[in-house]
Amino acid sequence: MVNEMAKNEKTSGRVSHTASDVLRNKRSSSTAKSLAGSVLAQSRTSKETSAGVATKAAKALDDSRTNRTTKSLAGSALTQKNK
């Protein structure tokens, strides 16, 4: 049942907007841009987070240097990972 819930997760409008801002910002890190791209790709689709992006998201959440925006994108990406 947990797998079914993960498959139905969609990116919220607020997170999509944040992801778009990150992609347009020249100063955003490559990790933030990668997570933003993944999150936007899953907006309004049934796509799931890949294992590579999930690993990157988990590392971002674990790193104390990661900013709040990147952690938000990482959390969204992991929520959409098929477990």
TIDOFI-363202 format. One record per residue: residue number from 1; residue in three letters; x negated, y, z negated of N, C-alpha, C, O, CB in turn. Coordinates in Angstrom, 2 decimals, padded with zeros to 5 digits. Glycine has a CB too. Example, Ala and Ser with C-alpha at 12.3 -4.5 7.8 and 13.67 -1.06 7.14 Angstrom:
<pts>
num: 1, residuo: ALA, npx: -013.19, npy: -005.69, npz: -007.80, capx: -012.30, capy: -004.50, capz: -007.80, cpx: -013.20, cpy: -003.30, cpz: -007.80, opx: -014.24, opy: -003.32, opz: -008.46, cbpx: -011.31, cbpy: -004.47, cbpz: -009.05
num: 2, residuo: SER, npx: -012.85, npy: -002.25, npz: -007.08, capx: -013.67, capy: -001.06, capz: -007.14, cpx: -012.90, cpy: 000.03, cpz: -007.87, opx: -013.41, opy: 001.14, opz: -008.04, cbpx: -014.08, cbpy: -000.60, cbpz: -005.72
</pts>
This chain:
<pts>
num: 1, residuo: MET, npx: -000.82, npy: -001.19, npz: 000.00, capx: 000.00, capy: 000.00, capz: 000.00, cpx: -000.87, cpy: 001.26, cpz: 000.00, opx: -000.47, opy: 002.27, opz: 000.58, cbpx: 000.93, cbpy: 000.00, cbpz: -001.20
num: 2, residuo: VAL, npx: -002.02, npy: 001.22, npz: -000.63, capx: -002.90, capy: 002.38, capz: -000.63, cpx: -003.34, cpy: 002.70, cpz: 000.79, opx: -003.39, opy: 003.87, opz: 001.16, cbpx: -004.13, cbpy: 002.12, cbpz: -001.52
num: 3, residuo: ASN, npx: -003.64, npy: 001.68, npz: 001.60, capx: -004.05, capy: 001.92, capz: 002.98, cpx: -002.97, cpy: 002.62, cpz: 003.78, opx: -003.27, opy: 003.49, opz: 004.59, cbpx: -004.41, cbpy: 000.61, cbpz: 003.64
num: 4, residuo: GLU, npx: -001.72, npy: 002.26, npz: 003.55, capx: -000.63, capy: 002.90, capz: 004.26, cpx: -000.54, cpy: 004.38, cpz: 003.91, opx: -000.24, opy: 005.20, opz: 004.77, cbpx: 000.68, cbpy: 002.21, cbpz: 003.94
num: 5, residuo: MET, npx: -000.79, npy: 004.72, npz: 002.66, capx: -000.74, capy: 006.12, capz: 002.24, cpx: -001.83, cpy: 006.91, cpz: 002.93, opx: -001.59, opy: 008.03, opz: 003.38, cbpx: -000.87, cbpy: 006.24, cbpz: 000.71
num: 6, residuo: ALA, npx: -003.04, npy: 006.35, npz: 003.01, capx: -004.15, capy: 007.07, capz: 003.64, cpx: -003.86, cpy: 007.32, cpz: 005.11, opx: -004.23, opy: 008.37, opz: 005.63, cbpx: -005.45, cbpy: 006.27, cbpz: 003.48
num: 7, residuo: LYS, npx: -003.21, npy: 006.40, npz: 005.78, capx: -002.92, capy: 006.55, capz: 007.19, cpx: -001.93, cpy: 007.67, cpz: 007.45, opx: -001.93, opy: 008.25, opz: 008.54, cbpx: -002.38, cbpy: 005.27, cbpz: 007.76
num: 8, residuo: ASN, npx: -001.09, npy: 007.99, npz: 006.50, capx: -000.07, capy: 009.01, capz: 006.69, cpx: -000.52, cpy: 010.40, cpz: 006.28, opx: 000.23, opy: 011.36, opz: 006.46, cbpx: 001.14, cbpy: 008.64, cbpz: 005.91
num: 9, residuo: GLU, npx: -001.72, npy: 010.53, npz: 005.76, capx: -002.21, capy: 011.84, capz: 005.33, cpx: -002.49, cpy: 012.72, cpz: 006.55, opx: -003.02, opy: 012.25, opz: 007.55, cbpx: -003.48, cbpy: 011.70, cbpz: 004.46
num: 10, residuo: LYS, npx: -002.13, npy: 013.98, npz: 006.45, capx: -002.39, capy: 014.96, capz: 007.49, cpx: -003.06, cpy: 016.17, cpz: 006.86, opx: -002.89, opy: 016.44, opz: 005.67, cbpx: -001.07, cbpy: 015.37, cbpz: 008.23
num: 11, residuo: THR, npx: -003.82, npy: 016.87, npz: 007.64, capx: -004.47, capy: 018.08, capz: 007.17, cpx: -003.43, cpy: 019.19, cpz: 007.01, opx: -002.64, opy: 019.44, opz: 007.91, cbpx: -005.60, cbpy: 018.52, cbpz: 008.15
num: 12, residuo: SER, npx: -003.45, npy: 019.85, npz: 005.86, capx: -002.50, capy: 020.93, capz: 005.62, cpx: -002.87, cpy: 022.16, cpz: 006.45, opx: -004.00, opy: 022.28, opz: 006.93, cbpx: -002.45, cbpy: 021.30, cbpz: 004.12
num: 13, residuo: GLY, npx: -001.94, npy: 023.05, npz: 006.60, capx: -002.19, capy: 024.28, capz: 007.34, cpx: -003.26, cpy: 025.12, cpz: 006.69, opx: -004.09, opy: 025.73, opz: 007.38, cbpx: -000.92, cbpy: 025.09, cbpz: 007.45
num: 14, residuo: ARG, npx: -003.27, npy: 025.17, npz: 005.37, capx: -004.27, capy: 025.95, capz: 004.65, cpx: -005.67, cpy: 025.40, cpz: 004.89, opx: -006.61, opy: 026.16, opz: 005.14, cbpx: -003.97, cbpy: 025.96, cbpz: 003.14
num: 15, residuo: VAL, npx: -005.81, npy: 024.09, npz: 004.83, capx: -007.12, capy: 023.48, capz: 005.04, cpx: -007.54, cpy: 023.62, cpz: 006.50, opx: -008.72, opy: 023.83, opz: 006.79, cbpx: -007.10, cbpy: 021.99, cbpz: 004.63
num: 16, residuo: SER, npx: -006.60, npy: 023.51, npz: 007.42, capx: -006.90, capy: 023.70, capz: 008.84, cpx: -007.43, cpy: 025.10, cpz: 009.09, opx: -008.38, opy: 025.30, opz: 009.85, cbpx: -005.66, cbpy: 023.43, cbpz: 009.70
num: 17, residuo: HIS, npx: -006.80, npy: 026.08, npz: 008.46, capx: -007.24, capy: 027.47, capz: 008.61, cpx: -008.66, cpy: 027.65, cpz: 008.06, opx: -009.49, opy: 028.30, opz: 008.67, cbpx: -006.25, cbpy: 028.44, cbpz: 007.89
num: 18, residuo: THR, npx: -008.92, npy: 027.06, npz: 006.90, capx: -010.26, capy: 027.13, capz: 006.30, cpx: -011.28, cpy: 026.48, cpz: 007.22, opx: -012.37, opy: 027.01, opz: 007.42, cbpx: -010.27, cbpy: 026.45, cbpz: 004.92
num: 19, residuo: ALA, npx: -010.93, npy: 025.32, npz: 007.77, capx: -011.84, capy: 024.61, capz: 008.67, cpx: -012.15, cpy: 025.45, cpz: 009.91, opx: -013.29, opy: 025.49, opz: 010.37, cbpx: -011.24, cbpy: 023.26, cbpz: 009.08
num: 20, residuo: SER, npx: -011.14, npy: 026.10, npz: 010.43, capx: -011.33, capy: 026.97, capz: 011.59, cpx: -012.28, cpy: 028.12, cpz: 011.26, opx: -013.15, opy: 028.46, opz: 012.06, cbpx: -009.99, cbpy: 027.51, cbpz: 012.07
num: 21, residuo: ASP, npx: -012.10, npy: 028.71, npz: 010.10, capx: -012.99, capy: 029.80, capz: 009.66, cpx: -014.43, cpy: 029.33, cpz: 009.53, opx: -015.36, opy: 030.03, opz: 009.92, cbpx: -012.51, cbpy: 030.37, cbpz: 008.32
num: 22, residuo: VAL, npx: -014.61, npy: 028.13, npz: 008.98, capx: -015.96, capy: 027.57, capz: 008.81, cpx: -016.62, cpy: 027.38, cpz: 010.17, opx: -017.79, opy: 027.71, opz: 010.34, cbpx: -015.91, cbpy: 026.23, cbpz: 008.03
num: 23, residuo: LEU, npx: -015.89, npy: 026.85, npz: 011.12, capx: -016.46, capy: 026.61, capz: 012.45, cpx: -016.84, cpy: 027.90, cpz: 013.17, opx: -017.78, opy: 027.93, opz: 013.96, cbpx: -015.48, cbpy: 025.83, cbpz: 013.31
num: 24, residuo: ARG, npx: -016.11, npy: 028.98, npz: 012.89, capx: -016.42, capy: 030.26, capz: 013.53, cpx: -017.53, cpy: 031.03, cpz: 012.83, opx: -018.09, opy: 031.97, opz: 013.41, cbpx: -015.18, cbpy: 031.11, cbpz: 013.58
num: 25, residuo: ASN, npx: -017.84, npy: 030.66, npz: 011.60, capx: -018.84, capy: 031.38, capz: 010.82, cpx: -020.24, cpy: 030.88, cpz: 011.16, opx: -020.55, opy: 029.71, opz: 010.95, cbpx: -018.56, cbpy: 031.23, cbpz: 009.31
num: 26, residuo: LYS, npx: -021.08, npy: 031.76, npz: 011.67, capx: -022.45, capy: 031.39, capz: 012.05, cpx: -023.28, cpy: 030.96, cpz: 010.84, opx: -024.26, opy: 030.23, opz: 010.98, cbpx: -023.12, cbpy: 032.57, cbpz: 012.75
num: 27, residuo: ARG, npx: -022.89, npy: 031.40, npz: 009.66, capx: -023.68, capy: 031.11, capz: 008.46, cpx: -023.27, cpy: 029.80, cpz: 007.77, opx: -023.91, opy: 029.41, opz: 006.79, cbpx: -023.54, cbpy: 032.24, cbpz: 007.48
num: 28, residuo: SER, npx: -022.24, npy: 029.13, npz: 008.26, capx: -021.80, capy: 027.87, capz: 007.66, cpx: -022.85, cpy: 026.78, cpz: 007.92, opx: -023.49, opy: 026.75, opz: 008.96, cbpx: -020.42, cbpy: 027.44, cbpz: 008.23
num: 29, residuo: SER, npx: -023.00, npy: 025.92, npz: 006.95, capx: -023.97, capy: 024.82, capz: 007.07, cpx: -023.51, cpy: 023.79, cpz: 008.09, opx: -022.34, opy: 023.74, opz: 008.46, cbpx: -024.19, cbpy: 024.15, cbpz: 005.70
num: 30, residuo: SER, npx: -024.44, npy: 022.97, npz: 008.53, capx: -024.09, capy: 021.91, capz: 009.49, cpx: -023.15, cpy: 020.90, cpz: 008.84, opx: -022.28, opy: 020.34, opz: 009.50, cbpx: -025.36, cbpy: 021.21, cbpz: 010.02
num: 31, residuo: THR, npx: -023.34, npy: 020.66, npz: 007.55, capx: -022.44, capy: 019.73, capz: 006.84, cpx: -021.03, cpy: 020.29, cpz: 006.81, opx: -020.07, opy: 019.57, opz: 007.10, cbpx: -022.95, cbpy: 019.48, cbpz: 005.39
num: 32, residuo: ALA, npx: -020.90, npy: 021.56, npz: 006.47, capx: -019.57, capy: 022.19, capz: 006.43, cpx: -018.92, cpy: 022.15, cpz: 007.80, opx: -017.72, opy: 021.88, opz: 007.91, cbpx: -019.68, cbpy: 023.64, cbpz: 005.93
num: 33, residuo: LYS, npx: -019.69, npy: 022.42, npz: 008.85, capx: -019.13, capy: 022.42, capz: 010.19, cpx: -018.73, cpy: 021.01, cpz: 010.63, opx: -017.71, opy: 020.84, opz: 011.30, cbpx: -020.13, cbpy: 023.00, cbpz: 011.18
num: 34, residuo: SER, npx: -019.50, npy: 020.03, npz: 010.25, capx: -019.17, capy: 018.64, capz: 010.58, cpx: -017.87, cpy: 018.23, cpz: 009.90, opx: -016.99, opy: 017.63, opz: 010.52, cbpx: -020.30, cbpy: 017.70, cbpz: 010.16
num: 35, residuo: LEU, npx: -017.75, npy: 018.55, npz: 008.62, capx: -016.52, capy: 018.23, capz: 007.88, cpx: -015.33, cpy: 019.00, cpz: 008.44, opx: -014.23, opy: 018.46, opz: 008.55, cbpx: -016.70, cbpy: 018.54, cbpz: 006.38
num: 36, residuo: ALA, npx: -015.55, npy: 020.27, npz: 008.78, capx: -014.48, capy: 021.08, capz: 009.34, cpx: -013.99, cpy: 020.50, cpz: 010.66, opx: -012.79, opy: 020.46, opz: 010.92, cbpx: -014.94, cbpy: 022.53, cbpz: 009.54
num: 37, residuo: GLY, npx: -014.91, npy: 020.07, npz: 011.50, capx: -014.54, capy: 019.47, capz: 012.77, cpx: -013.72, cpy: 018.21, cpz: 012.58, opx: -012.74, opy: 017.98, opz: 013.28, cbpx: -015.77, cbpy: 019.15, cbpz: 013.59
num: 38, residuo: SER, npx: -014.12, npy: 017.39, npz: 011.62, capx: -013.39, capy: 016.16, capz: 011.34, cpx: -011.99, cpy: 016.46, cpz: 010.82, opx: -011.01, opy: 015.84, opz: 011.25, cbpx: -014.15, cbpy: 015.31, cbpz: 010.32
num: 39, residuo: VAL, npx: -011.91, npy: 017.41, npz: 009.91, capx: -010.61, capy: 017.78, capz: 009.33, cpx: -009.68, cpy: 018.32, cpz: 010.42, opx: -008.50, opy: 017.98, opz: 010.45, cbpx: -010.79, cbpy: 018.82, cbpz: 008.21
num: 40, residuo: LEU, npx: -010.19, npy: 019.17, npz: 011.29, capx: -009.35, capy: 019.72, capz: 012.36, cpx: -008.95, cpy: 018.65, cpz: 013.37, opx: -007.84, opy: 018.69, opz: 013.90, cbpx: -010.08, cbpy: 020.86, cbpz: 013.08
num: 41, residuo: ALA, npx: -009.82, npy: 017.70, npz: 013.63, capx: -009.50, capy: 016.63, capz: 014.57, cpx: -008.34, cpy: 015.78, cpz: 014.06, opx: -007.62, opy: 015.15, opz: 014.84, cbpx: -010.73, cbpy: 015.75, cbpz: 014.83
num: 42, residuo: GLN, npx: -008.16, npy: 015.76, npz: 012.75, capx: -007.11, capy: 014.95, capz: 012.14, cpx: -005.82, cpy: 015.73, cpz: 011.91, opx: -004.83, opy: 015.19, opz: 011.42, cbpx: -007.60, cbpy: 014.38, cbpz: 010.83
num: 43, residuo: SER, npx: -005.84, npy: 016.98, npz: 012.27, capx: -004.65, capy: 017.81, capz: 012.10, cpx: -003.63, cpy: 017.42, cpz: 013.17, opx: -003.92, opy: 017.43, opz: 014.36, cbpx: -005.01, cbpy: 019.32, cbpz: 012.19
num: 44, residuo: ARG, npx: -002.44, npy: 017.09, npz: 012.72, capx: -001.32, capy: 016.72, capz: 013.60, cpx: -001.58, cpy: 015.46, cpz: 014.41, opx: -000.99, opy: 015.27, opz: 015.47, cbpx: -001.02, cbpy: 017.86, cbpz: 014.54
num: 45, residuo: THR, npx: -002.46, npy: 014.59, npz: 013.93, capx: -002.71, capy: 013.31, capz: 014.60, cpx: -002.79, cpy: 012.21, cpz: 013.55, opx: -002.72, opy: 012.47, opz: 012.35, cbpx: -004.03, cbpy: 013.36, cbpz: 015.44
num: 46, residuo: SER, npx: -002.92, npy: 011.00, npz: 014.01, capx: -003.08, capy: 009.87, capz: 013.09, cpx: -004.53, cpy: 009.43, cpz: 012.99, opx: -004.81, opy: 008.34, opz: 012.48, cbpx: -002.20, cbpy: 008.70, cbpz: 013.52
num: 47, residuo: LYS, npx: -005.46, npy: 010.26, npz: 013.47, capx: -006.87, capy: 009.92, capz: 013.39, cpx: -007.30, cpy: 009.82, cpz: 011.93, opx: -006.73, opy: 010.45, opz: 011.05, cbpx: -007.73, cbpy: 010.96, cbpz: 014.14
num: 48, residuo: GLU, npx: -008.33, npy: 009.01, npz: 011.71, capx: -008.86, capy: 008.82, capz: 010.37, cpx: -010.32, cpy: 009.24, cpz: 010.31, opx: -011.00, opy: 009.31, opz: 011.34, cbpx: -008.70, cbpy: 007.36, cbpz: 009.91
num: 49, residuo: THR, npx: -010.80, npy: 009.52, npz: 009.14, capx: -012.19, capy: 009.90, capz: 008.93, cpx: -013.09, cpy: 008.71, cpz: 009.20, opx: -012.83, opy: 007.60, opz: 008.72, cbpx: -012.41, cbpy: 010.43, cbpz: 007.51
num: 50, residuo: SER, npx: -014.16, npy: 008.93, npz: 009.96, capx: -015.12, capy: 007.87, capz: 010.25, cpx: -015.97, cpy: 007.58, cpz: 009.01, opx: -016.01, opy: 008.38, opz: 008.08, cbpx: -016.02, cbpy: 008.25, cbpz: 011.44
num: 51, residuo: ALA, npx: -016.64, npy: 006.45, npz: 009.02, capx: -017.50, capy: 006.08, capz: 007.90, cpx: -018.64, cpy: 007.08, cpz: 007.72, opx: -019.00, opy: 007.42, opz: 006.60, cbpx: -018.06, cbpy: 004.67, cbpz: 008.10
num: 52, residuo: GLY, npx: -019.20, npy: 007.55, npz: 008.82, capx: -020.29, capy: 008.52, capz: 008.75, cpx: -019.87, cpy: 009.84, cpz: 008.11, opx: -020.59, opy: 010.39, opz: 007.28, cbpx: -020.83, cbpy: 008.79, cbpz: 010.12
num: 53, residuo: VAL, npx: -018.73, npy: 010.33, npz: 008.51, capx: -018.21, capy: 011.58, capz: 007.94, cpx: -017.83, cpy: 011.37, cpz: 006.49, opx: -018.02, opy: 012.25, opz: 005.65, cbpx: -017.00, cbpy: 012.11, cbpz: 008.75
num: 54, residuo: ALA, npx: -017.28, npy: 010.19, npz: 006.18, capx: -016.91, capy: 009.90, capz: 004.79, cpx: -018.14, cpy: 009.90, cpz: 003.90, opx: -018.09, opy: 010.40, opz: 002.77, cbpx: -016.19, cbpy: 008.54, cbpz: 004.70
num: 55, residuo: THR, npx: -019.24, npy: 009.34, npz: 004.39, capx: -020.49, capy: 009.35, capz: 003.62, cpx: -020.98, cpy: 010.77, cpz: 003.41, opx: -021.40, opy: 011.13, opz: 002.31, cbpx: -021.57, cbpy: 008.52, cbpz: 004.35
num: 56, residuo: LYS, npx: -020.92, npy: 011.57, npz: 004.46, capx: -021.35, capy: 012.97, capz: 004.37, cpx: -020.47, cpy: 013.72, cpz: 003.37, opx: -020.96, opy: 014.54, opz: 002.59, cbpx: -021.29, cbpy: 013.66, cbpz: 005.75
num: 57, residuo: ALA, npx: -019.17, npy: 013.45, npz: 003.40, capx: -018.23, capy: 014.11, capz: 002.48, cpx: -018.52, cpy: 013.71, cpz: 001.04, opx: -018.50, opy: 014.56, opz: 000.14, cbpx: -016.78, cbpy: 013.77, cbpz: 002.84
num: 58, residuo: ALA, npx: -018.77, npy: 012.43, npz: 000.82, capx: -019.06, capy: 011.96, capz: -000.55, cpx: -020.33, cpy: 012.61, cpz: -001.09, opx: -020.38, opy: 013.00, opz: -002.25, cbpx: -019.20, cbpy: 010.42, cbpz: -000.57
num: 59, residuo: LYS, npx: -021.34, npy: 012.72, npz: -000.25, capx: -022.60, capy: 013.36, capz: -000.67, cpx: -022.37, cpy: 014.84, cpz: -000.98, opx: -022.93, opy: 015.38, opz: -001.94, cbpx: -023.68, cbpy: 013.21, cbpz: 000.42
num: 60, residuo: ALA, npx: -021.54, npy: 015.50, npz: -000.17, capx: -021.24, capy: 016.92, capz: -000.39, cpx: -020.53, cpy: 017.12, cpz: -001.73, opx: -020.82, opy: 018.07, opz: -002.46, cbpx: -020.38, cbpy: 017.48, cbpz: 000.75
num: 61, residuo: LEU, npx: -019.61, npy: 016.22, npz: -002.04, capx: -018.89, capy: 016.34, capz: -003.31, cpx: -019.80, cpy: 016.08, cpz: -004.50, opx: -019.59, opy: 016.65, opz: -005.58, cbpx: -017.71, cbpy: 015.37, cbpz: -003.35
num: 62, residuo: ASP, npx: -020.79, npy: 015.23, npz: -004.32, capx: -021.70, capy: 014.87, capz: -005.41, cpx: -022.80, cpy: 015.91, cpz: -005.63, opx: -023.41, opy: 015.93, opz: -006.70, cbpx: -022.32, cbpy: 013.54, cbpz: -005.12
num: 63, residuo: ASP, npx: -023.04, npy: 016.74, npz: -004.65, capx: -024.14, capy: 017.72, capz: -004.71, cpx: -023.67, cpy: 019.00, cpz: -005.42, opx: -022.72, opy: 019.64, opz: -004.98, cbpx: -024.66, cbpy: 018.05, cbpz: -003.29
num: 64, residuo: SER, npx: -024.34, npy: 019.35, npz: -006.49, capx: -023.94, capy: 020.53, capz: -007.27, cpx: -024.15, cpy: 021.84, cpz: -006.49, opx: -023.58, opy: 022.87, opz: -006.84, cbpx: -024.73, cbpy: 020.59, cbpz: -008.58
num: 65, residuo: ARG, npx: -024.96, npy: 021.80, npz: -005.44, capx: -025.23, capy: 023.01, capz: -004.64, cpx: -024.15, cpy: 023.28, cpz: -003.60, opx: -024.12, opy: 024.36, opz: -003.01, cbpx: -026.58, cbpy: 022.88, cbpz: -003.95
num: 66, residuo: THR, npx: -023.28, npy: 022.32, npz: -003.37, capx: -022.23, capy: 022.47, capz: -002.35, cpx: -021.19, cpy: 023.50, cpz: -002.81, opx: -020.72, opy: 023.46, opz: -003.95, cbpx: -021.55, cbpy: 021.10, cbpz: -002.07
num: 67, residuo: ASN, npx: -020.84, npy: 024.42, npz: -001.91, capx: -019.87, capy: 025.45, capz: -002.28, cpx: -018.44, cpy: 024.90, cpz: -002.28, opx: -018.17, opy: 023.80, opz: -001.79, cbpx: -019.96, cbpy: 026.64, cbpz: -001.33
num: 68, residuo: ARG, npx: -017.55, npy: 025.68, npz: -002.83, capx: -016.16, capy: 025.25, capz: -003.04, cpx: -015.45, cpy: 024.96, cpz: -001.71, opx: -014.67, opy: 024.01, opz: -001.64, cbpx: -015.40, cbpy: 026.32, cbpz: -003.81
num: 69, residuo: THR, npx: -015.70, npy: 025.74, npz: -000.69, capx: -015.05, capy: 025.54, capz: 000.61, cpx: -015.45, cpy: 024.19, cpz: 001.21, opx: -014.61, opy: 023.44, opz: 001.69, cbpx: -015.41, cbpy: 026.67, cbpz: 001.57
num: 70, residuo: THR, npx: -016.75, npy: 023.90, npz: 001.18, capx: -017.23, capy: 022.63, capz: 001.72, cpx: -016.68, cpy: 021.46, cpz: 000.92, opx: -016.34, opy: 020.42, opz: 001.49, cbpx: -018.77, cbpy: 022.59, cbpz: 001.72
num: 71, residuo: LYS, npx: -016.59, npy: 021.62, npz: -000.40, capx: -016.03, capy: 020.55, capz: -001.23, cpx: -014.55, cpy: 020.34, cpz: -000.91, opx: -014.07, opy: 019.20, opz: -000.93, cbpx: -016.20, cbpy: 020.87, cbpz: -002.73
num: 72, residuo: SER, npx: -013.83, npy: 021.39, npz: -000.62, capx: -012.43, capy: 021.27, capz: -000.24, cpx: -012.29, cpy: 020.49, cpz: 001.07, opx: -011.43, opy: 019.61, opz: 001.18, cbpx: -011.79, cbpy: 022.66, cbpz: -000.11
num: 73, residuo: LEU, npx: -013.13, npy: 020.81, npz: 002.04, capx: -013.10, capy: 020.09, capz: 003.31, cpx: -013.49, cpy: 018.63, cpz: 003.11, opx: -012.91, opy: 017.74, opz: 003.73, cbpx: -014.04, cbpy: 020.77, cbpz: 004.33
num: 74, residuo: ALA, npx: -014.48, npy: 018.39, npz: 002.25, capx: -014.93, capy: 017.02, capz: 001.98, cpx: -013.80, cpy: 016.21, cpz: 001.35, opx: -013.57, opy: 015.06, opz: 001.71, cbpx: -016.16, cbpy: 017.03, cbpz: 001.05
num: 75, residuo: GLY, npx: -013.10, npy: 016.82, npz: 000.42, capx: -011.98, capy: 016.14, capz: -000.22, cpx: -010.88, cpy: 015.81, cpz: 000.76, opx: -010.30, opy: 014.73, opz: 000.71, cbpx: -011.43, cbpy: 016.98, cbpz: -001.34
num: 76, residuo: SER, npx: -010.59, npy: 016.74, npz: 001.65, capx: -009.57, capy: 016.50, capz: 002.66, cpx: -009.98, cpy: 015.36, cpz: 003.58, opx: -009.18, opy: 014.50, opz: 003.91, cbpx: -009.30, cbpy: 017.78, cbpz: 003.47
num: 77, residuo: ALA, npx: -011.24, npy: 015.37, npz: 004.00, capx: -011.74, capy: 014.31, capz: 004.88, cpx: -011.66, cpy: 012.95, cpz: 004.20, opx: -011.24, opy: 011.96, opz: 004.82, cbpx: -013.20, cbpy: 014.60, cbpz: 005.31
num: 78, residuo: LEU, npx: -012.04, npy: 012.88, npz: 002.93, capx: -012.00, capy: 011.60, capz: 002.23, cpx: -010.57, cpy: 011.12, cpz: 002.00, opx: -010.31, opy: 009.92, opz: 001.99, cbpx: -012.73, cbpy: 011.72, cbpz: 000.91
num: 79, residuo: THR, npx: -009.66, npy: 012.03, npz: 001.81, capx: -008.25, capy: 011.67, capz: 001.63, cpx: -007.72, cpy: 010.97, cpz: 002.87, opx: -006.83, opy: 010.12, opz: 002.78, cbpx: -007.40, cbpy: 012.92, cbpz: 001.31
num: 80, residuo: GLN, npx: -008.27, npy: 011.31, npz: 004.01, capx: -007.79, capy: 010.76, capz: 005.28, cpx: -008.61, cpy: 009.55, cpz: 005.75, opx: -008.46, opy: 009.10, opz: 006.88, cbpx: -007.81, cbpy: 011.83, cbpz: 006.35
num: 81, residuo: LYS, npx: -009.46, npy: 009.05, npz: 004.89, capx: -010.26, capy: 007.87, capz: 005.19, cpx: -009.45, cpy: 006.63, cpz: 004.91, opx: -008.84, opy: 006.50, opz: 003.85, cbpx: -011.57, cbpy: 007.85, cbpz: 004.37
num: 82, residuo: ASN, npx: -009.43, npy: 005.70, npz: 005.89, capx: -008.76, capy: 004.43, capz: 005.67, cpx: -009.64, cpy: 003.58, cpz: 004.78, opx: -010.74, opy: 003.20, opz: 005.17, cbpx: -008.47, cbpy: 003.70, cbpz: 007.01
num: 83, residuo: LYS, npx: -009.17, npy: 003.29, npz: 003.59, capx: -010.00, capy: 002.62, capz: 002.59, cpx: -010.12, cpy: 001.15, cpz: 002.83, opx: -010.79, opy: 000.45, opz: 002.07, cbpx: -009.46, cbpy: 002.85, cbpz: 001.23
</pts>
